[in-house]
Amino acid sequence: MPKFHVPPQVVLASASPRRQELLKKVIKDFIVDPADLDEDSLTLEDPFQTAESLALAKAESVAQKRQTGDWYLGSDTVVALPLAQGGYQQFSKPLDTADALSILTELSGKTHFVITGIAIVAPHSTVCTHAIAEVEFHSVTTDQITEYIQSGEPMDKAGAYGAQGMGAFLVKEIRGDFETVVGLPTDLVRTILQELDYPFESK
């Protein structure tokens, strides 16, 4: 019997349906195996390092669990509001509706950064980097925020909003890649895979 070479697969270490949809723009077939991490314990003072460290931890944890020669993709998105005294206030997913209200009230009328960390653990190499977008919010009322929270959309999203969904009403301007805000900058993912010589299927 002839032996057929089975190309390595990309394993997405995320349960996010938004990341899964975006990754389809880069790779037709991939495996979804979400990482199970205590993200709070991996949060660093620098939000840019936080995004990268969480992305890498996700990819590495699934790689260690599966123990295969596949390519593991981890991603994490952090919302960071610059503070007047220096540094940043970081926002991940809201803990509850009260937390979502607090986050969106804090972001209202201000400009914040959205940082999406990307980590790829390949059999021969590991790459970890991030993409940044600036997002300026409209000034919104408590009633508008409360109505949005009641939709349920903010509860599984970094910064408690989805710019690609109903949360678009909050956004005045995005400077940078929209996909970075959604959670997976596909151009960056494709570039890293190409640089690591990932064997894309021939079309």
KEDO-155042 format. One line per field, with one value per residue: residue number from 0; x, y, z of N, C-alpha, C in turn. Coordinates in pm, 1 decimal, decimal comma. Atoms other than C-alpha are relative to their C-alpha. Layout:
% KEDO-155042
n <- (NUM  ...) .
nu <- (X  ...) .
nv <- (Y  ...) .
nw <- (Z  ...) .
cau <- (X  ...) .
cav <- (Y  ...) .
caw <- (Z  ...) .
cu <- (X  ...) .
cv <- (Y  ...) .
cw <- (Z  ...) .
***
This chain:
% KEDO-155042
n <- (0  1  2  3  4  5  6  7  8  9  10  11  12  13  14  15  16  17  18  19  20  21  22  23  24  25  26  27  28  29  30  31  32  33  34  35  36  37  38  39  40  41  42  43  44  45  46  47  48  49  50  51  52  53  54  55  56  57  58  59  60  61  62  63  64  65  66  67  68  69  70  71  72  73  74  75  76  77  78  79  80  81  82  83  84  85  86  87  88  89  90  91  92  93  94  95  96  97  98  99  100  101  102  103  104  105  106  107  108  109  110  111  112  113  114  115  116  117  118  119  120  121  122  123  124  125  126  127  128  129  130  131  132  133  134  135  136  137  138  139  140  141  142  143  144  145  146  147  148  149  150  151  152  153  154  155  156  157  158  159  160  161  162  163  164  165  166  167  168  169  170  171  172  173  174  175  176  177  178  179  180  181  182  183  184  185  186  187  188  189  190  191  192  193  194  195  196  197  198  199  200  201  202) .
nu <- (84,6  -78,6  23,5  30,9  -40,3  110,1  -54,8  37,2  118,3  -1,9  91,4  35,2  18,8  97,9  140,1  67,8  54,9  -50,0  -132,7  16,9  45,0  -110,0  -107,2  40,7  -52,2  -141,4  -11,3  133,1  27,2  -83,2  57,6  26,8  -23,1  -19,5  -85,8  65,7  -101,9  35,3  -56,2  -33,1  -133,5  -98,2  10,2  -119,0  23,2  -3,0  105,0  -55,4  -57,7  111,4  61,0  -92,1  -20,5  120,8  5,4  -100,7  41,4  107,7  -56,4  -88,3  75,1  65,8  -107,9  -45,7  108,5  21,9  -126,3  -7,1  -87,5  80,5  -31,9  96,4  23,4  65,3  27,5  70,4  24,3  3,5  36,5  -83,2  30,2  -112,9  30,8  -65,4  -122,7  -87,8  48,0  126,9  100,6  27,9  132,6  21,6  144,0  64,0  34,4  145,8  58,9  -46,3  -136,0  14,5  43,4  -115,4  -99,1  47,8  7,5  -137,7  -48,3  85,6  -57,1  -146,4  -71,4  -73,8  -70,9  34,4  -121,4  22,7  -121,8  1,8  -111,4  3,7  -97,0  -21,4  -92,5  -139,4  -19,6  112,8  4,4  99,0  0,4  131,9  47,3  62,8  92,2  55,4  145,1  58,6  141,9  92,6  52,3  131,0  68,3  16,0  115,0  -44,8  -88,1  81,8  77,4  -93,9  -37,1  115,4  -2,2  -88,0  -117,9  -129,8  -46,7  -111,4  -92,5  -95,1  47,4  146,4  73,1  -31,9  3,5  56,2  140,1  81,4  -88,1  -52,8  50,4  -92,8  -127,5  -7,3  -104,4  -102,2  -125,8  -69,7  68,2  125,8  -7,1  -68,7  104,2  88,7  -70,7  -98,7  -45,6  -33,4  -120,6  -114,4  -6,1  -46,5  -141,4  -80,6  0,6  -85,1  -139,7  -37,8  12,2  113,9  35,5  136,5  49,8  3,9  137,4) .
nv <- (-120,1  -123,3  -88,1  -136,5  -100,3  -79,3  -129,2  -39,8  -84,0  -110,3  18,0  -129,1  16,9  -102,0  35,6  -116,8  18,7  -107,0  41,1  113,6  -52,0  -74,2  91,3  63,3  -81,9  35,5  145,1  57,4  102,4  -5,1  61,4  -91,5  63,4  -115,9  10,9  -21,8  -71,8  -105,8  -116,6  -105,3  23,4  -29,9  -141,7  -75,9  -144,2  -50,8  69,9  59,1  126,3  85,6  60,7  100,4  110,1  82,0  71,7  106,3  100,3  78,6  89,3  98,9  94,9  96,8  79,5  97,1  96,5  85,8  69,8  38,5  -85,9  -101,0  -141,6  -47,4  -143,9  -61,7  -142,3  -62,6  -142,2  -82,6  -140,5  -78,1  -143,0  -76,0  -79,0  -131,2  8,4  98,3  137,0  33,3  81,2  110,5  59,5  123,9  24,1  -42,4  105,8  3,3  -116,9  -120,8  -24,5  -48,3  -139,5  -77,0  -6,1  -82,9  -137,4  -50,1  -17,0  -95,7  -129,2  3,7  85,1  108,4  93,0  141,8  75,8  142,9  79,8  118,7  92,7  123,2  100,6  95,9  104,7  -41,9  -138,4  -68,2  -144,1  -69,6  -141,9  -58,4  -107,7  -106,0  -94,6  -103,3  -11,4  -115,7  18,6  -110,9  -16,4  65,6  -12,6  122,1  73,2  67,4  110,1  102,0  69,0  85,6  111,9  89,8  86,8  112,9  2,5  -38,3  80,9  90,3  -76,4  -89,5  -137,1  3,7  -44,2  62,8  -103,6  58,9  30,1  -111,3  -96,7  -96,6  -135,1  -62,4  -30,9  -119,7  20,1  102,4  -25,8  127,8  112,6  34,6  137,9  -3,3  -31,4  116,4  102,2  80,4  -67,4  111,7  -29,1  30,6  146,0  54,9  -35,8  84,1  136,6  2,0  -12,9  127,3  101,4  90,0  55,9  -29,1  84,7  -62,6  -23,6) .
nw <- (0,0  -1,6  -113,7  39,4  -98,6  -55,0  -41,0  -135,6  -9,4  -95,2  -112,7  -58,4  -144,8  -37,6  20,3  55,8  135,3  87,1  47,0  90,3  129,2  62,0  41,0  126,0  109,4  17,2  13,8  19,8  -100,9  -120,7  -119,8  -111,2  -130,4  -88,2  -117,7  -129,2  -76,6  -94,5  67,9  -96,7  -54,8  104,3  34,3  -36,3  -8,6  136,7  74,5  121,6  -44,9  -41,6  118,8  53,7  -94,7  -0,4  127,8  -3,6  -98,3  61,0  102,1  -62,5  -83,4  87,7  60,4  -100,0  -22,3  116,5  29,3  140,7  78,9  67,6  -23,1  -99,4  8,3  -114,4  18,4  -111,3  22,8  -120,3  17,8  -91,7  -2,7  -55,1  -118,9  -1,6  -79,7  62,6  -9,0  63,9  -66,3  90,6  -8,1  74,1  5,1  -124,9  -94,7  -8,6  66,0  -69,0  48,5  138,0  -9,9  -46,8  108,2  110,6  -50,6  -3,0  137,4  71,0  36,9  -6,5  95,4  -65,2  86,9  1,7  31,1  19,2  3,6  85,4  -22,2  78,4  -43,3  108,6  -42,7  6,0  -42,5  -64,2  25,6  -81,0  32,9  -22,6  87,2  -79,1  62,9  -88,0  14,5  -67,1  -29,7  -20,5  -135,7  -4,6  -128,4  -78,8  54,5  123,0  -39,9  -66,4  103,8  73,3  -86,6  -7,3  119,0  -28,3  87,4  -57,8  -111,3  31,9  84,2  -65,8  3,8  -11,1  119,5  127,2  104,2  120,8  -24,8  -48,7  -64,2  97,4  -29,6  -94,1  64,5  84,1  101,0  -22,3  71,3  -0,7  62,7  -66,3  -48,9  -129,1  -98,1  -9,1  -76,6  72,4  122,3  88,3  78,3  -85,6  -14,5  127,7  16,0  -89,7  53,0  119,2  -42,4  -61,6  105,6  -16,1  131,4  42,7  108,1  132,2  45,5) .
cau <- (0,0  140,8  180,5  21,1  167,6  -87,3  -16,0  -14,9  -330,8  -379,0  -537,4  -719,3  -692,9  -1006,6  -1379,2  -1458,3  -1698,3  -1567,5  -1209,4  -1328,3  -1507,3  -1207,3  -961,1  -1164,2  -1035,3  -682,2  -728,4  -1021,0  -992,4  -868,5  -932,5  -1092,1  -963,5  -1016,7  -757,5  -866,4  -667,8  -691,1  -648,3  -645,0  -325,4  -154,5  -251,5  55,0  91,8  167,3  -144,0  66,5  258,4  -67,8  -215,5  95,8  141,3  -220,1  -207,9  110,8  -23,1  -333,8  -135,2  120,0  -138,6  -327,3  -1,2  106,7  -233,1  -253,5  114,0  92,8  302,6  34,9  46,5  -120,1  -273,6  -351,9  -508,7  -619,3  -767,6  -715,0  -879,8  -654,1  -748,4  -451,9  -446,1  -359,4  -96,4  61,3  2,1  -322,6  -644,4  -704,1  -1041,2  -1107,9  -1449,8  -1695,1  -1757,9  -2128,4  -2371,5  -2261,4  -1901,1  -2007,8  -2184,0  -1873,9  -1643,9  -1858,6  -1918,2  -1541,8  -1481,0  -1760,5  -1633,8  -1270,5  -1011,3  -871,8  -640,7  -746,4  -450,5  -483,2  -198,6  -116,8  96,4  175,6  348,8  485,2  688,7  1009,6  948,1  727,2  622,8  442,8  340,3  45,5  -159,0  -297,2  -598,7  -723,2  -1095,0  -1271,2  -1611,1  -1904,3  -2028,3  -2324,6  -2580,9  -2630,0  -2967,9  -2805,8  -2541,0  -2798,2  -3014,6  -2710,8  -2609,4  -2962,1  -2904,3  -2640,9  -2385,3  -2121,3  -2082,6  -1830,2  -1624,3  -1311,4  -1407,0  -1774,2  -1862,3  -1875,2  -1780,8  -1900,0  -2244,9  -2490,8  -2199,7  -2117,0  -2327,6  -2060,8  -1780,1  -1702,2  -1381,1  -1140,8  -780,1  -618,6  -733,6  -1099,1  -1018,1  -782,0  -1083,7  -1293,2  -1020,1  -807,9  -610,7  -603,4  -335,4  -96,9  -184,0  -132,8  202,6  332,5  225,2  395,0  715,0  713,8  658,2  320,5  217,2  -96,3  -314,9  -281,6  -591,7) .
cav <- (0,0  342,3  587,1  924,8  1227,7  1392,8  1766,1  1916,1  2085,1  2416,5  2383,4  2696,2  2720,2  2932,5  2881,0  3221,1  3184,9  3517,7  3387,4  3066,4  3259,4  3485,1  3195,3  3044,1  3334,2  3196,9  2819,9  2613,9  2327,2  2346,3  2194,6  2385,3  2289,2  2570,0  2626,1  2612,9  2879,4  3104,0  3423,4  3650,2  3486,5  3569,2  3937,4  4163,2  4535,6  4598,9  4521,8  4451,8  4184,7  4055,8  3994,9  3810,6  3606,1  3490,9  3401,9  3201,7  3029,6  2920,1  2777,6  2605,2  2451,2  2290,3  2179,4  2009,9  1845,1  1709,1  1617,8  1610,9  1762,8  2014,0  2394,5  2562,2  2908,8  3108,2  3452,9  3692,0  4040,3  4307,1  4649,3  4913,2  5267,1  5507,6  5676,9  6042,1  5946,6  5695,7  5327,8  5164,4  5034,3  4690,3  4538,6  4177,7  4010,3  4153,9  3949,7  4037,4  4302,1  4550,9  4511,5  4558,5  4881,9  5002,9  4920,5  5085,6  5391,6  5425,9  5392,5  5631,4  5937,2  5823,2  5658,8  5321,0  5059,5  4711,2  4473,1  4125,2  3889,8  3612,0  3306,9  3018,9  2711,2  2510,2  2188,2  2377,0  2726,1  2952,9  3306,4  3549,0  3902,4  4142,9  4386,0  4718,0  4927,4  5254,2  5282,7  5608,9  5585,0  5819,9  5967,4  5750,1  5760,0  5510,0  5418,8  5338,8  5125,2  4943,8  4864,3  4727,4  4511,9  4367,7  4227,1  3996,2  4075,9  4239,1  3950,5  3735,1  4015,1  4199,4  4553,0  4449,1  4538,0  4388,0  4640,1  4397,3  4364,6  4579,8  4746,6  4933,7  5225,7  5290,9  5332,6  5673,4  5575,3  5282,3  5352,7  5025,3  4682,4  4612,0  4241,7  4328,3  4470,7  4162,1  3931,6  3780,8  3991,2  3746,5  3925,3  3892,3  3525,6  3450,9  3634,2  3440,3  3106,8  3193,7  3298,6  2966,8  2779,8  2637,9  2401,3  2572,8  2357,3  2430,0  2585,4) .
caw <- (0,0  -89,4  197,9  152,2  323,5  550,9  578,6  927,5  1040,6  1212,8  1556,3  1673,0  2051,6  2084,4  2125,9  1971,8  1677,1  1544,5  1528,3  1366,2  1091,3  1030,6  1016,6  730,8  519,8  564,5  588,2  464,6  712,1  1069,5  1410,7  1697,8  2043,1  2296,6  2566,3  2929,9  3114,2  3417,9  3217,2  3522,9  3646,3  3315,0  3302,5  3304,8  3369,5  3001,8  2790,6  2482,3  2674,4  2821,1  2475,1  2358,3  2676,8  2675,3  2305,4  2358,9  2670,0  2479,6  2188,1  2411,4  2644,8  2357,3  2191,8  2515,3  2553,5  2199,7  2150,4  1770,3  1494,3  1403,0  1406,6  1702,1  1680,0  1991,9  1998,4  2268,9  2257,1  2521,7  2539,4  2694,9  2793,3  2831,3  3172,1  3229,3  3486,4  3247,5  3192,2  3091,3  3234,9  3085,7  3007,2  2914,4  2909,2  3162,7  3475,6  3480,9  3357,6  3623,7  3509,2  3146,3  3242,9  3426,5  3132,2  2866,0  3083,1  3123,1  2747,6  2645,1  2456,9  2473,8  2250,0  2350,0  2205,0  2099,8  2105,8  1958,8  2038,0  1792,4  1872,0  1639,9  1777,2  1484,7  1501,9  1426,3  1559,5  1771,0  1676,6  1905,7  1809,8  1823,4  1616,4  1740,4  1645,7  1794,3  1858,0  1937,2  2104,9  2078,2  2403,8  2497,0  2774,6  3054,7  2904,2  2568,6  2737,2  2952,1  2650,3  2468,4  2765,1  2780,0  2430,0  2578,6  2309,3  2533,5  2775,5  2586,5  2434,4  2544,5  2638,0  2655,3  2295,6  1949,6  1682,2  1415,6  1572,4  1762,0  1938,9  1618,4  1746,6  2011,4  1758,0  1611,4  1431,9  1399,6  1308,2  1210,7  1097,0  1175,9  1215,7  1501,5  1684,0  1607,4  1736,4  1456,6  1203,7  914,2  711,6  1006,3  1058,6  688,7  686,1  987,0  839,4  510,0  687,2  874,6  544,6  635,2  352,3  225,4  1,6  -368,6  -517,0) .
cu <- (87,6  -36,3  -20,9  40,2  -121,4  56,9  -43,1  -122,0  25,2  -106,2  -23,5  -34,6  -97,0  -140,3  -77,2  -54,5  48,3  138,2  -9,9  -42,5  112,5  109,3  -34,1  45,8  144,2  15,7  -140,2  -36,7  95,9  -76,9  -23,2  14,1  29,5  90,6  -81,6  102,8  -63,2  63,3  40,8  141,8  109,7  -4,5  120,1  -32,8  -7,2  -104,5  49,7  65,3  -108,7  -60,1  88,5  12,7  -121,6  -13,8  96,8  -40,1  -110,5  55,7  83,7  -77,8  -69,2  103,5  47,8  -105,1  -10,4  123,4  3,8  92,1  -74,5  47,7  -109,8  -7,4  -76,2  -20,0  -71,5  -10,7  -15,6  -39,2  72,9  -29,6  118,4  -45,6  79,8  132,6  101,2  -52,2  -137,2  -93,1  -42,4  -140,0  -1,5  -151,0  -62,8  -37,6  -151,0  -53,5  44,0  140,6  -3,4  -41,2  116,1  102,7  -44,7  -17,4  138,5  51,3  -76,4  70,4  151,4  56,9  79,1  71,8  -64,9  123,8  -37,4  134,5  -19,8  122,8  -21,2  113,7  5,7  99,0  144,5  24,5  -126,2  10,9  -111,0  9,4  -138,6  -30,4  -77,8  -95,6  -43,3  -148,9  -48,4  -149,9  -76,1  -26,2  -142,2  -57,6  -5,4  -115,7  38,1  86,9  -81,4  -81,7  89,0  37,6  -113,3  -9,9  84,7  129,2  131,1  66,6  116,4  108,5  91,0  -48,2  -150,5  -73,0  45,8  -13,8  -63,1  -148,7  -77,2  84,2  59,1  -45,9  92,2  119,1  -11,4  101,2  92,4  120,7  85,4  -87,4  -125,3  5,1  76,7  -100,6  -92,4  69,5  98,3  38,8  53,7  123,7  125,4  16,5  55,2  149,6  89,0  7,3  89,0  147,6  51,2  -12,1  -111,5  -43,9  -147,2  -40,3  2,0  -144,4  -18,5) .
cv <- (124,3  84,7  142,2  95,0  81,3  132,7  34,3  90,5  115,2  -28,0  137,2  -19,6  104,5  -49,9  111,2  -27,8  107,2  -36,7  -117,3  46,7  73,3  -93,8  -71,3  80,2  -36,9  -147,7  -59,4  -95,9  14,9  -63,8  108,6  -77,2  110,9  -30,4  29,0  61,4  92,0  128,4  110,4  -15,5  35,3  146,2  76,2  148,4  64,5  -74,9  -65,9  -134,8  -97,2  -73,2  -110,3  -120,1  -91,3  -80,1  -117,9  -110,5  -89,0  -101,5  -110,3  -102,4  -105,7  -88,8  -108,2  -107,2  -100,1  -80,2  -54,0  96,1  106,8  140,8  58,8  152,1  47,3  147,8  53,4  150,1  73,3  142,1  80,6  148,5  74,7  86,8  129,2  -4,5  -98,3  -140,5  -16,2  -68,9  -107,0  -55,5  -128,9  -21,4  43,2  -119,0  -19,8  128,3  130,6  37,3  53,3  147,0  89,4  19,3  97,5  145,7  63,5  30,0  108,0  133,2  4,6  -88,6  -104,7  -84,2  -138,0  -74,8  -146,5  -70,2  -123,9  -84,1  -123,9  -89,6  -106,3  -106,6  47,3  139,4  52,8  149,5  60,6  149,7  56,8  104,9  99,3  80,8  101,5  11,8  120,4  -22,8  132,2  15,3  -56,0  9,4  -134,8  -83,6  -75,7  -121,3  -113,9  -79,9  -95,3  -122,7  -102,2  -91,7  -124,5  -0,1  31,3  -106,4  -94,0  70,2  89,1  143,6  13,0  58,8  -78,0  101,2  -51,2  -28,3  123,5  108,7  102,4  142,3  75,8  63,4  122,0  -19,2  -113,1  35,0  -126,0  -106,0  -36,4  -140,5  -10,3  24,8  -120,0  -116,3  -87,8  70,6  -102,0  26,0  -33,9  -150,1  -63,4  26,6  -87,5  -142,6  -11,7  6,8  -128,7  -117,1  -100,9  -49,6  22,9  -94,7  77,3  15,0  -53,3) .
cw <- (0,0  121,1  -49,4  111,7  43,6  48,0  141,7  -2,7  96,4  105,7  62,6  147,0  53,7  -28,6  -69,8  -139,9  -96,8  -54,1  -97,1  -138,7  -72,3  -49,8  -130,6  -121,7  -33,1  -33,3  -8,7  112,8  117,3  115,2  104,4  130,8  100,6  118,5  125,3  93,7  103,1  -52,6  97,1  53,0  -99,7  -44,3  54,2  3,2  -138,2  -83,6  -127,8  32,6  45,0  -119,5  -57,1  93,4  5,6  -129,0  0,0  97,0  -55,1  -99,8  63,5  81,9  -85,2  -68,9  96,3  25,0  -115,0  -39,0  -143,4  -73,1  -76,3  35,7  87,5  -2,3  123,0  -26,1  123,0  -24,9  132,5  -39,7  106,4  -14,6  60,3  117,7  0,4  74,0  -57,9  21,8  -62,8  98,9  -99,0  23,6  -81,7  -10,1  132,7  87,6  8,8  -63,9  65,9  -45,7  -142,9  -1,1  41,1  -111,2  -108,4  41,7  0,2  -140,9  -77,3  -24,5  -3,8  -111,4  76,6  -105,3  9,5  -47,8  -14,3  -13,7  -85,4  32,4  -85,9  46,9  -109,1  47,0  10,6  55,2  67,4  -27,5  84,3  -28,7  29,6  -106,2  86,2  -87,4  105,4  -27,6  80,5  16,1  -5,8  150,2  1,7  140,7  72,2  -53,2  -127,2  33,2  60,7  -100,8  -79,5  82,4  7,4  -121,6  22,5  -78,8  71,3  86,6  -31,1  -80,9  83,3  -13,3  0,5  -120,6  -122,3  -111,5  -128,5  13,4  42,5  65,7  -94,3  30,9  95,5  -70,5  -90,4  -111,5  43,1  -84,3  11,4  -63,9  79,7  59,0  131,7  111,3  20,6  70,7  -73,7  -129,8  -99,7  -85,2  80,2  17,1  -127,0  -19,6  86,5  -53,2  -123,5  37,9  64,9  -97,7  26,8  -137,7  -34,6  -112,8  -131,0  -43,7  -141,2) .
***
